[in-house]
Amino acid sequence: MDRERIKELMEILKQSSAAEICCQEGDSFVRIRRESGEGQMEAETSAGPVSQEAMAQTELCGDEVETVPVKARLVGTFHLNQEGDEQPAVECGAQVAEGQVIGTVEALGKWTAVVSPIGGQVIEIVAEDNSAVQYGDVLVRVEPS
């Protein structure tokens, strides 16, 4: 896939309300995601034989699954676990209930629970454990059940 095709895909994403776009052409695969900042995008490419994982991701993107992004409500450090726990509150693929704790954000020594706004399945954990997050950053994506 050449640079012009990737630019064309980025323009398509800019003009849509989608969060990401995936495209496979022959042995090439690209996924372009809209970042939390306005106008920023991230492209992930692969040349050569496409892995089964990439194929599955392409199919997921093509299914236009409506997911609900769970966003950070404050600046701090994102944790997949609750204060004092070593096990993650949720994992990718887990079913969650509305209001269920799915992680925490630590700011100034205080741990604030991050809860799921809906019941459904955790499709993607976007933020890495123990990573710095900004207000509005997507932490987790949940597919409504």
Backbone as CSV, one residue per row, in Angstrom:
resi,resn,N_x,N_y,N_z,CA_x,CA_y,CA_z,C_x,C_y,C_z
1,MET,0.856,-1.161,0.000,0.000,0.000,0.000,0.908,1.232,0.000
2,ASP,0.655,2.146,-0.901,1.536,3.308,-1.010,1.061,4.470,-0.134
3,ARG,1.938,5.449,-0.018,1.705,6.613,0.835,0.430,7.374,0.434
4,GLU,0.181,7.501,-0.852,-0.997,8.233,-1.331,-2.291,7.541,-0.895
5,ARG,-2.296,6.202,-0.929,-3.483,5.451,-0.509,-3.738,5.666,0.992
6,ILE,-2.670,5.689,1.781,-2.809,5.910,3.223,-3.340,7.319,3.486
7,LYS,-2.826,8.311,2.750,-3.326,9.679,2.885,-4.818,9.749,2.531
8,GLU,-5.203,9.017,1.483,-6.595,8.980,1.060,-7.475,8.391,2.176
9,LEU,-7.006,7.320,2.805,-7.747,6.704,3.907,-7.852,7.648,5.100
10,MET,-6.781,8.386,5.378,-6.804,9.353,6.474,-7.844,10.445,6.202
11,GLU,-7.950,10.867,4.967,-8.928,11.889,4.601,-10.353,11.352,4.770
12,ILE,-10.562,10.092,4.400,-11.875,9.469,4.576,-12.239,9.461,6.060
13,LEU,-11.269,9.096,6.923,-11.520,9.060,8.362,-11.826,10.457,8.896
14,LYS,-11.093,11.469,8.419,-11.324,12.849,8.871,-12.757,13.291,8.592
15,GLN,-13.291,12.872,7.453,-14.615,13.313,7.036,-15.740,12.488,7.651
16,SER,-15.387,11.425,8.366,-16.412,10.576,8.970,-16.431,10.773,10.479
17,SER,-17.383,10.130,11.134,-17.453,10.185,12.598,-16.857,8.924,13.215
18,ALA,-16.278,8.050,12.385,-15.689,6.802,12.876,-14.434,7.081,13.695
19,ALA,-14.130,6.173,14.625,-12.934,6.309,15.463,-11.719,5.719,14.770
20,GLU,-11.933,4.745,13.886,-10.810,4.142,13.176,-11.274,3.553,11.864
21,ILE,-10.292,3.304,10.992,-10.571,2.691,9.705,-9.485,1.654,9.450
22,CYS,-9.878,0.501,8.918,-8.936,-0.572,8.602,-9.079,-0.908,7.121
23,CYS,-7.957,-1.252,6.511,-7.991,-1.587,5.093,-6.927,-2.639,4.796
24,GLN,-7.307,-3.649,4.019,-6.354,-4.652,3.569,-6.410,-4.692,2.050
25,GLU,-5.244,-4.565,1.444,-5.124,-4.664,-0.007,-3.992,-5.626,-0.292
26,GLY,-4.317,-6.804,-0.775,-3.289,-7.819,-1.014,-2.608,-8.205,0.276
27,ASP,-1.274,-8.080,0.320,-0.509,-8.413,1.514,-0.320,-7.233,2.456
28,SER,-0.900,-6.086,2.121,-0.727,-4.894,2.951,-1.955,-4.667,3.823
29,PHE,-1.714,-4.221,5.044,-2.776,-3.942,5.994,-2.472,-2.617,6.678
30,VAL,-3.487,-1.767,6.848,-3.307,-0.511,7.579,-4.535,-0.279,8.455
31,ARG,-4.259,0.213,9.668,-5.338,0.636,10.566,-4.989,2.058,10.991
32,ILE,-5.933,2.969,10.810,-5.723,4.367,11.175,-6.742,4.700,12.253
33,ARG,-6.223,5.236,13.387,-7.083,5.584,14.518,-7.069,7.082,14.751
34,ARG,-8.215,7.585,15.122,-8.344,8.972,15.529,-7.867,9.045,16.978
35,GLU,-6.917,9.936,17.266,-6.421,10.109,18.633,-7.353,11.044,19.381
36,SER,-7.165,11.164,20.699,-8.049,12.010,21.512,-7.905,13.485,21.176
37,GLY,-6.728,13.912,20.723,-6.525,15.309,20.336,-7.136,15.575,18.978
38,GLU,-7.652,16.763,18.779,-8.314,17.094,17.525,-7.323,17.068,16.371
39,GLY,-7.680,16.346,15.308,-6.866,16.308,14.112,-5.688,15.345,14.153
40,GLN,-5.417,14.709,15.277,-4.290,13.792,15.374,-4.742,12.383,15.005
41,MET,-3.895,11.690,14.241,-4.193,10.321,13.845,-2.954,9.472,13.998
42,GLU,-3.178,8.180,14.154,-2.094,7.218,14.306,-2.323,6.141,13.256
43,ALA,-1.288,5.805,12.498,-1.402,4.766,11.475,-0.527,3.587,11.846
44,GLU,-1.066,2.400,11.658,-0.360,1.151,11.934,-0.385,0.371,10.627
45,THR,0.783,0.001,10.104,0.820,-0.681,8.817,1.547,-2.000,8.912
46,SER,1.281,-2.857,7.938,1.940,-4.149,7.853,2.093,-4.488,6.378
47,ALA,3.269,-4.940,6.003,3.492,-5.381,4.620,3.909,-6.838,4.673
48,GLY,3.639,-7.567,3.633,3.948,-8.985,3.638,2.711,-9.755,4.068
49,PRO,2.867,-11.050,4.366,1.704,-11.847,4.755,0.992,-11.227,5.960
50,VAL,-0.311,-11.167,5.876,-1.113,-10.573,6.939,-1.447,-11.652,7.962
51,SER,-1.210,-11.358,9.237,-1.450,-12.328,10.304,-2.940,-12.553,10.506
52,GLN,-3.265,-13.647,11.170,-4.663,-13.940,11.496,-5.235,-12.835,12.392
53,GLU,-4.402,-12.317,13.301,-4.844,-11.248,14.208,-5.229,-10.010,13.402
54,ALA,-4.414,-9.652,12.426,-4.709,-8.482,11.599,-5.989,-8.712,10.798
55,MET,-6.175,-9.939,10.307,-7.391,-10.268,9.564,-8.607,-10.097,10.468
56,ALA,-8.514,-10.579,11.705,-9.624,-10.462,12.651,-9.915,-9.002,12.938
57,GLN,-8.865,-8.183,13.064,-9.058,-6.767,13.324,-9.725,-6.098,12.134
58,THR,-9.355,-6.502,10.931,-9.971,-5.948,9.728,-11.456,-6.280,9.718
59,GLU,-11.786,-7.530,10.060,-13.188,-7.929,10.088,-13.948,-7.148,11.146
60,LEU,-13.341,-6.939,12.327,-13.981,-6.190,13.382,-14.260,-4.769,12.924
61,CYS,-13.272,-4.142,12.268,-13.470,-2.777,11.777,-14.569,-2.743,10.730
62,GLY,-14.606,-3.744,9.883,-15.584,-3.775,8.814,-16.993,-4.022,9.305
63,ASP,-17.134,-4.616,10.498,-18.456,-4.908,11.033,-19.149,-3.657,11.562
64,GLU,-18.406,-2.557,11.676,-18.937,-1.306,12.193,-19.620,-1.514,13.530
65,VAL,-18.942,-2.197,14.429,-19.450,-2.431,15.763,-19.466,-1.093,16.504
66,GLU,-20.606,-0.731,17.041,-20.715,0.505,17.812,-20.213,0.227,19.215
67,THR,-19.159,0.886,19.602,-18.628,0.723,20.944,-18.755,2.038,21.702
68,VAL,-18.740,1.926,23.011,-18.820,3.113,23.865,-17.444,3.317,24.484
69,PRO,-16.811,4.457,24.202,-15.512,4.723,24.818,-15.683,5.148,26.268
70,VAL,-14.901,4.562,27.147,-14.876,4.983,28.548,-13.669,5.893,28.665
71,LYS,-13.910,7.163,29.002,-12.858,8.174,28.972,-12.427,8.581,30.383
72,ALA,-11.183,9.057,30.464,-10.657,9.568,31.726,-11.381,10.858,32.074
73,ARG,-11.775,11.000,33.323,-12.465,12.203,33.774,-11.530,13.137,34.529
74,LEU,-10.250,12.719,34.649,-9.253,13.568,35.280,-7.865,13.172,34.803
75,VAL,-6.905,14.020,35.048,-5.517,13.773,34.674,-4.870,12.964,35.790
76,GLY,-4.116,11.931,35.427,-3.448,11.123,36.437,-2.818,9.889,35.833
77,THR,-2.702,8.845,36.635,-2.137,7.564,36.204,-3.240,6.525,36.188
78,PHE,-3.431,5.871,35.032,-4.471,4.855,34.892,-3.963,3.519,35.405
79,HIS,-4.802,2.848,36.188,-4.496,1.506,36.693,-5.645,0.584,36.317
80,LEU,-5.319,-0.619,35.877,-6.347,-1.608,35.559,-6.948,-2.223,36.809
81,ASN,-6.301,-2.021,37.942,-6.814,-2.590,39.188,-7.334,-1.485,40.096
82,GLN,-8.001,-1.910,41.175,-8.452,-0.971,42.193,-7.367,-0.850,43.248
83,GLU,-7.390,0.215,44.001,-6.384,0.451,45.033,-6.300,-0.758,45.964
84,GLY,-5.084,-1.268,46.140,-4.857,-2.402,47.023,-4.994,-3.767,46.355
85,ASP,-5.599,-3.833,45.172,-5.748,-5.106,44.461,-4.577,-5.318,43.514
86,GLU,-4.209,-6.569,43.314,-3.164,-6.876,42.337,-3.762,-7.349,41.023
87,GLN,-4.974,-7.898,41.064,-5.632,-8.412,39.864,-6.330,-7.274,39.125
88,PRO,-6.300,-7.309,37.781,-7.017,-6.271,37.021,-8.521,-6.356,37.281
89,ALA,-9.172,-5.208,37.278,-10.622,-5.156,37.496,-11.366,-5.814,36.337
90,VAL,-10.851,-5.659,35.113,-11.442,-6.288,33.927,-10.340,-6.681,32.958
91,GLU,-10.685,-7.572,32.047,-9.786,-7.969,30.967,-10.547,-7.856,29.666
92,CYS,-9.823,-7.819,28.575,-10.448,-7.756,27.262,-11.343,-8.988,27.081
93,GLY,-12.561,-8.777,26.628,-13.508,-9.869,26.437,-14.439,-10.078,27.616
94,ALA,-14.160,-9.437,28.743,-14.985,-9.612,29.944,-16.328,-8.909,29.792
95,GLN,-17.349,-9.478,30.406,-18.658,-8.843,30.473,-18.671,-7.906,31.672
96,VAL,-19.197,-6.705,31.487,-19.288,-5.738,32.578,-20.719,-5.248,32.707
97,ALA,-21.066,-4.847,33.918,-22.388,-4.280,34.184,-22.276,-2.765,34.243
98,GLU,-23.385,-2.096,34.014,-23.404,-0.644,34.138,-23.008,-0.272,35.563
99,GLY,-22.060,0.656,35.688,-21.606,1.093,36.997,-20.490,0.253,37.599
100,GLN,-20.091,-0.824,36.898,-19.018,-1.685,37.403,-17.669,-0.985,37.274
101,VAL,-16.826,-1.117,38.290,-15.486,-0.533,38.265,-14.638,-1.302,37.261
102,ILE,-14.011,-0.566,36.331,-13.169,-1.212,35.321,-11.712,-0.776,35.429
103,GLY,-11.427,0.094,36.378,-10.064,0.562,36.597,-10.096,1.769,37.514
104,THR,-8.943,2.396,37.681,-8.858,3.591,38.520,-7.885,4.592,37.898
105,VAL,-8.058,5.846,38.265,-7.100,6.876,37.906,-6.587,7.455,39.228
106,GLU,-5.278,7.425,39.380,-4.640,7.948,40.583,-4.136,9.360,40.286
107,ALA,-4.546,10.289,41.132,-4.106,11.680,40.988,-3.855,12.252,42.381
108,LEU,-2.653,12.769,42.586,-2.270,13.372,43.856,-2.488,12.406,45.020
109,GLY,-2.190,11.129,44.782,-2.300,10.114,45.825,-3.709,9.610,46.078
110,LYS,-4.689,10.130,45.370,-6.082,9.701,45.537,-6.493,8.826,44.349
111,TRP,-7.117,7.694,44.641,-7.567,6.760,43.617,-9.040,7.000,43.336
112,THR,-9.370,7.257,42.066,-10.747,7.498,41.658,-11.186,6.376,40.730
113,ALA,-12.317,5.757,41.045,-12.818,4.631,40.254,-13.256,5.096,38.863
114,VAL,-12.956,4.265,37.873,-13.446,4.447,36.505,-14.519,3.379,36.335
115,VAL,-15.747,3.796,36.041,-16.849,2.842,35.943,-17.399,2.789,34.522
116,SER,-17.943,1.643,34.180,-18.543,1.468,32.863,-19.891,2.175,32.822
117,PRO,-20.122,2.997,31.805,-21.396,3.709,31.710,-22.540,2.813,31.219
118,ILE,-22.175,1.624,30.702,-23.176,0.695,30.156,-22.782,-0.734,30.475
119,GLY,-23.728,-1.635,30.335,-23.427,-3.054,30.429,-23.032,-3.562,29.060
120,GLY,-22.058,-4.469,29.013,-21.632,-5.019,27.731,-20.324,-5.766,27.851
121,GLN,-19.623,-5.886,26.736,-18.364,-6.624,26.685,-17.212,-5.666,26.433
122,VAL,-16.133,-5.847,27.200,-14.932,-5.043,27.001,-14.292,-5.513,25.694
123,ILE,-14.253,-4.635,24.707,-13.711,-4.960,23.386,-12.232,-4.628,23.305
124,GLU,-11.832,-3.537,23.956,-10.438,-3.099,23.864,-10.057,-2.320,25.111
125,ILE,-8.884,-2.613,25.637,-8.304,-1.806,26.695,-7.275,-0.924,26.005
126,VAL,-7.600,0.347,25.865,-6.803,1.282,25.082,-5.591,1.776,25.871
127,ALA,-5.814,2.203,27.096,-4.733,2.760,27.921,-3.949,1.623,28.584
128,GLU,-2.643,1.780,28.624,-1.800,0.784,29.273,-1.862,0.960,30.782
129,ASP,-1.713,-0.149,31.497,-1.692,-0.118,32.948,-0.532,0.761,33.424
130,ASN,-0.774,1.560,34.427,0.222,2.470,35.010,0.700,3.545,34.040
131,SER,-0.150,3.925,33.088,0.241,4.962,32.129,-0.408,6.294,32.487
132,ALA,0.261,7.372,32.112,-0.276,8.708,32.331,-1.423,8.942,31.354
133,VAL,-2.516,9.514,31.868,-3.671,9.826,31.023,-4.077,11.276,31.240
134,GLN,-4.684,11.833,30.217,-5.195,13.196,30.242,-6.722,13.144,30.271
135,TYR,-7.335,14.238,30.681,-8.791,14.330,30.659,-9.291,14.057,29.239
136,GLY,-10.256,13.151,29.113,-10.848,12.843,27.814,-10.181,11.709,27.062
137,ASP,-9.025,11.205,27.538,-8.378,10.069,26.876,-9.272,8.840,26.978
138,VAL,-9.355,8.069,25.905,-10.126,6.827,25.926,-9.298,5.776,26.672
139,LEU,-9.912,5.167,27.676,-9.239,4.153,28.482,-9.615,2.753,28.026
140,VAL,-10.925,2.543,27.804,-11.464,1.227,27.471,-12.629,1.436,26.499
141,ARG,-12.864,0.447,25.648,-14.034,0.477,24.763,-14.941,-0.705,25.119
142,VAL,-16.235,-0.408,25.257,-17.220,-1.425,25.648,-18.274,-1.529,24.546
143,GLU,-18.561,-2.761,24.144,-19.642,-3.005,23.178,-20.905,-3.274,23.971
144,PRO,-21.960,-2.467,23.767,-23.195,-2.669,24.525,-23.794,-4.048,24.274
145,SER,-24.397,-4.608,25.319,-25.033,-5.926,25.159,-26.516,-5.754,24.932
